[in-house]
């Protein structure tokens, strides 16, 4: 399941985010979205977890959790077909 993490502290690293989600299960991928010109974080990321039960537990437990200087918002990412 693909998970969207918003309101990330701009200094959060991929390793910090991965470690946080690994508490709830296997992390298939972790990508912090960065500005192409500056290379700085845009304040959101995507994490993929193969087992939906683990992903749901991560979403439930990490939504509004303080990470760095921000309270992150965590929810299931919509696929492109769901957005259309």
Buried (B, 14 or more C-beta within 10 A) or exposed (E): BBBBBEEBBEEBEBEBBBEBBBEBBEBEEBEBEEEEEEEEBBBBBBBBBEEEEBBBBBBEEBEEEEBEEBEBBBEBEEEEEEEE
